[in-house]
Amino acid sequence: MTTIFIVKAIKISKGDATMQPKQRGTVFFDTQPHGAKIYVDAQLLIDPNTEESLRTPERVLLFEGRRDFTFVLEGHKDVSGYVDIYANATVNIFRNMEPGKSEGGWGEPEPQIWLGPDTGEIRVYSDPDGANIYIDGNPVRNSSGQLARTPVIITDVPAGVRYVTFRMPGMMEETETVDVGPGSYSNAYATMRPTIPEWP
């Protein structure tokens, strides 16, 4: 059965093994004093239910792999580091916050809603514009049922590694690998090349 992607309303067959998301592990973030905002990979952790930033102490689920983190607390110096996350395991991170001035620059990142559904979005661009998009071999269509063309934002994409293919008449097919995180966005970009070399 062919899967059809639709911009702003994507349906994906869960039976396809390639659609399975990466495994997640638990990280328990804590600081002294409590109340620090938590940034992972430079993005603020947000509770999708309250739309408020998460603060220490807090237990969250994150996809496996190495993640950078930063604690930010008013009146204290920022504390940064990294954490290695393992599937189905819990890692504890604790840091003391020293009084001082925050380095700044952490207050306006793109919100990252890690605790939402296991879907994200892909922002797709090409040079030139107008390429048709396929995700994991399935066409992306707009609300009218027509093949979507770049630039386009594709929402509700299941988290995990996705293969974004660009197709345009007279151009070579291009494919980009994108790692989609839950509640976040990823970019996919391709420079389209003519199928027949341009001779001087």
FENZICOR-V550939 format. One record per residue. N is the residue number from 0. RES is the residue in one small letter. PSI is psi in whole degrees, -180 to 180 (999 if undefined). NEAR is the number of other ideal C-beta (glycine too) atoms within 8 Angstrom. Layout:
n: <N N>
res: <RES RES>
psi: <PSI PSI>
near: <NEAR NEAR>
//
This chain:
n: <0 1 2 3 4 5 6 7 8 9 10 11 12 13 14 15 16 17 18 19 20 21 22 23 24 25 26 27 28 29 30 31 32 33 34 35 36 37 38 39 40 41 42 43 44 45 46 47 48 49 50 51 52 53 54 55 56 57 58 59 60 61 62 63 64 65 66 67 68 69 70 71 72 73 74 75 76 77 78 79 80 81 82 83 84 85 86 87 88 89 90 91 92 93 94 95 96 97 98 99 100 101 102 103 104 105 106 107 108 109 110 111 112 113 114 115 116 117 118 119 120 121 122 123 124 125 126 127 128 129 130 131 132 133 134 135 136 137 138 139 140 141 142 143 144 145 146 147 148 149 150 151 152 153 154 155 156 157 158 159 160 161 162 163 164 165 166 167 168 169 170 171 172 173 174 175 176 177 178 179 180 181 182 183 184 185 186 187 188 189 190 191 192 193 194 195 196 197 198 199>
res: <m t t i f i v k a i k i s k g d a t m q p k q r g t v f f d t q p h g a k i y v d a q l l i d p n t e e s l r t p e r v l l f e g r r d f t f v l e g h k d v s g y v d i y a n a t v n i f r n m e p g k s e g g w g e p e p q i w l g p d t g e i r v y s d p d g a n i y i d g n p v r n s s g q l a r t p v i i t d v p a g v r y v t f r m p g m m e e t e t v d v g p g s y s n a y a t m r p t i p e w p>
psi: <128 135 136 127 138 133 130 -5 85 134 131 136 121 -11 -13 123 -28 -10 -3 131 164 159 157 156 170 137 127 107 132 150 163 113 167 172 8 140 151 125 133 125 43 18 136 136 128 140 116 -19 -38 -14 26 153 142 146 151 146 143 140 125 156 128 153 147 153 180 131 138 146 156 135 134 123 128 134 7 157 142 147 125 160 -163 159 137 119 132 145 132 27 159 132 133 129 120 136 144 135 118 141 144 -165 135 147 -20 174 -2 -2 -11 45 168 125 139 108 84 -25 7 -169 160 54 158 -166 156 126 116 130 155 160 109 173 166 9 141 147 139 136 122 36 -3 138 146 128 151 -177 -18 -2 -1 154 128 148 148 148 147 150 124 120 170 38 125 139 150 -174 127 149 114 120 135 130 135 135 133 1 154 146 137 144 133 142 129 133 106 126 154 131 13 178 154 154 143 128 142 142 117 135 139 146 -29 123 142 118 144 999>
near: <3 4 10 8 16 11 14 8 8 12 8 11 8 5 3 9 4 5 11 5 11 9 8 12 14 11 14 11 13 12 16 8 8 9 7 14 12 16 14 12 7 8 11 11 15 14 10 9 4 5 6 6 9 11 9 11 8 11 7 12 7 12 11 10 7 7 11 10 13 11 16 10 12 4 5 12 10 10 11 7 8 7 10 7 14 8 7 6 8 7 12 7 11 7 10 7 13 6 6 7 4 11 7 5 4 13 6 2 10 6 7 14 10 14 11 8 5 6 13 12 13 16 12 15 11 16 8 6 9 7 14 11 18 12 14 10 6 11 9 15 12 10 7 5 5 6 9 12 9 12 8 12 11 16 10 9 15 11 12 10 8 13 11 14 11 16 9 11 3 5 12 7 7 13 8 10 8 12 8 15 11 13 13 13 9 12 9 11 9 11 7 13 7 9 6 4 4 5 3 2>
//
